[in-house]
Every structure is written in structure tokens, then in C-alpha cells.
Amino acid sequence: MIEVMRAGLCDLVMDTGRPGWRRLGVPAGGAADPAALQVANQLVGNPPDAAGLEIVGRGPHLHFPRGGVIALTGAPFRAARAAGLTAGWNQTLVLAASEILRIETPDAGYRCWLAVRGGLAVPPVLGSASTLPQAGWGGHRGRPLRAGDTLHVGRPEGGVRLMRAQAPVDRGDDAPVRVVSGPQSAAFDDAGLAAFFGGRFRVAAESDRRGLRLAGPCVTGSAADWPTQGVLPGAIQVPPDGQPIVLGWDGPATGGYPVIATVISADWPRLAQARPGDRLRFQTVTVDQARMLVAGDTWTVSEWA
Amino acid sequence: MANPKPGQPYADPAWRWMGDRAVRVVTGTTTLARYAMLDSGNFEEIEDIIPADGSILLIFRPGTVPSAGLREALVRPVQDTVMAESREHVMRVIFGGESGPDLAERAAGAGLDETGYVRRLTATVYTVAFLGFQPGFPYLAGLPDVLAAPRRSTPRHRVAAGSVAVGGGYLGIYPAAGPGGWHVLGRTAARLFDPAAPAPALLRPGDRVRFVAESR
């Protein structure tokens, strides 16, 4: 059992999502960096798809009346435990009974994931524990956590081992986000393509899990009506105002604006760490290169020595 | 022949990659038939299939590539016929008034009175072309041209659940309350999406829908 003493900016129960329902207009959702959540689960001895917490911007204060085994992955937030103990990232942490974990703000990045041994116990919706906040279902009561909430934890399987994990190499905040061009790059004129592929864009404040709104040079092109098409996270739509939107994990399954380029899956975790005010630029790669890059970006997990 | 091998230049305009996980296939008027064929093919590498307006997006499971069987299925001819499993639904709708705040304006735009507009709308059998925007939101094809209307220049902050609305050449029904940019003509009490149900969406691609006007 976990008691929420103070809620964070937007703490959402997440697992690896519910792919397979997009044809009914339901986004796949799930952790913005599923590998980070899966590793956190591995560190506490859970199956990889167990439900944990996705924490963004500013974290919650959580009380563990009976203690627990947890792990934190993703952006390192400032965090505190009982006196003299560090809330280290990417490692198994054993909390004593009545311990309070206080997660504050990140020094770099934007999102982290908390796994709890046994997994968070919430009723699955369409086969997944993930919250879909705009629909009001999934996760804990279909919404972000609030102070006073009690989260239930499932029954653990197997024994505890103390482990630590090594994240894939961070390419740095200034590295370009890699995209595959198109499918509708032909809808834009030369000036529009130059603005997009040569420009820098600021992540706007009104961004959320549905999409990152970008502000920057105007991406000009055809203003004609575009037929609605299926889309996926990472697709970069350009509405008539020329300010691109990178579709997020809870974004719509279909969209009516032309897609100038699509962020490769190896860089979706990077999008998870983009915070309002950050600056992004884009670099084109081929589908072949994108597939090699995703295969090379892996976590390693080892026993605590 | 289209060959969705990674890295292959776009040899055939009929399909293009959207990132490294999805392929957009141009299907034109055969979208629903192609969707039914691909869905029944049980291709292991496909995580999701999204039919839409003249195209289908295939999303692949991480680490997989399109199989030879799928590549063959993408170019195999299909008949543009009604899907075998399509069902017909009758939706009871209260048109106009508080339930349909945009009916009067749309009727005037079409050169009709409200009764005439509703009569034209209810005389047609619509086909669920695809779903999107919200869980369970159907895009209904078959709208008579005279009833079509571009989206509102300013979206509403809140459209009620069950609202029947026109946007471009489609009719849509809002399963849940939320912001919306379509013209709201009326409201149905039918529940379009229930995530706890075994079949969560009332309407599926290919289903046919008729509307019946109920008195206010």
C-alpha cells in the first residue's frame, strides 16, 4: 500500500500500453519511455509490463506504511528518503516501514518512472493498467494522483535481488531529434522545408502526452484540406498556422494535417524528456538507419556488486 | 510491385513509411475491403491497423519487418464490396434546439428549412468509414453534398456526449463530452463507447447507420 501525501504535477499509473485498439480511435498510450519502465520493473523483480507510476515535472510525496521495494528510472529528479539514505536512480531500493519518499523536480529531463515490487494493482481497461486522462478511464480512477489517494500493490512473485541498471548513452540535449521524412513532405514548399529541417523549435507550454506543440519558424506549405489518415506517436503534423505538433503517446489515432516527418522510435524516449522551453531541431535519417539505431539503444542490468 | 523493405526508396506511390514503425498504404475507394482483408490475415508483425480516408496505416511490432505474405497481400486485388460482417444500426436522434445548436444555421446554409434538412439527412444510409479523434468516434460516409459544411472556424469548448455533427463531408457522433469543431445538429442517447464492454465500440468500420428523428 502507498499513500499519496502530496501529488506531483501529473502522476499517472502506466504500464506498457494497450496497442491493438487504435482502429476504434483508442491510442496505445502507456509509459512514454516503455524501456525505462520495463527496466524499473526488472530491478524490483516484476514482470516487465507491470503497472508503475509515470512522474513528470514535479514528483509526489509517497508514504509506504509497510515499506516496499522500489526502483526509479528516467530523468534524475531531486528526491529524498529517510535521513542518511539516498534515493538513487537505476537501482533496487528497499524502503523501511513508514518511510516517506519525496520526489521533487528534475535538474535535467522531464519524466521518471517508479516501479514497486508487486506492481500497482488497478483494474485493467482494454487489457492495460495505463491511464488515459482525456477519456477519464484506466489507471487509478482514470486521472492523475491526488493527495489522499491510496494505491494498492499486487502480490510479488519470486525473491528480491539487489540490481542496478545502465541506461543507453545519452546523446545530450543539443543533439538533433532524428526523423524519417514524410509521408507528406511534398505538401510543403521549399521555404517550409528549409524552415522545418533547418530551424530550431521551442517546446511550448501547452504540450502534454497528446502532443508536443512547437513554436518556431513558420513551416509553410499547402493549406488545402488534407484527407484524414492514421497516425502514430512521433508523427509531426503541421496545421495551417505553420507551427508543428509532434504527436504524443495519448495522441489521436487519426489526424487531418499533413505529416512533414516522423520521429524515429529510437528517439521517442528523448521526446519523453523534452520539457516546455527546451529547444529542438531535426535531422533526417533513413528507415534502415532508424532500425539499426533502435537496436543499438539498450539498457543493461546487473546484480549489485 | 510495392516493396516495403526498410530503406527501399519509395518505388511505388501506393505506400510510404511514416517513421520506422508504420507504413501508410493508399487504398482509395477500396479502404474497407483492404482493411477487412488485412485484419483477417492475422499478420504476426502487425500491431495495429488504422483505416482512414482513402488510406490505411499499418503499425508494426517493435523489431519486426513486413513479411513476404503481407507485401503480397498489399498488392493483391480486392473487390470494393460491402464487408461481410457489417451490421446495420438505427440511431434515434433529437435534432435541433439545445440538442442541435447548429441545425438552423446549417439548414439555412443548405437553402432548406430545419425539417427539410433533417429529412434529407435521415433519408440516407451511412457507412462507418473509420473511427478516430476520440475512442469510438465514427466518421460516417455517404452525406449528401448539399448537407456538407467545412468545420467551424472556432471550435466549441464543450460538445455534449452523443452529439451528431457534420464536419466536411462526414457525419460524426461524439462518444464523450469534450471540445469539438464540427457543427452539432442533434443528440442521441446511444452509448457509443464503453471501455468495460467486450466490444467497446458500438460502431465498427464497415457498419451501416441510419438516423431516425425523435420529437424534442
Interface residues (C-beta under 8 A of the other chain):
Chain A: P19 G20 W21 R22 R23 L24 G25 V26 A28 V125 L126 L132 Q134 A135 G136 W137 G138 V179 V180 G182 P183 D225 P227 T228 Q229 G230 V231 L232 G234 A235 P252 A253 T254 G255 V259 T262 V263 I264 S265 A266 T286 V287 D288 Q289 A290 R291 V294 A295
Chain B: P6 G7 R16 W17 M18 G19 D20 R21 A22 R24 Y35 E47 D48 I49 I50 P51 A52 D53 G54 S55 I56 L57 I59 P62 G63 F130 L131 G132 F133 Q134 P135 G136 F137 Y139 G168 A176 G178 F193 P195 A196 P200 A201 R204 P205
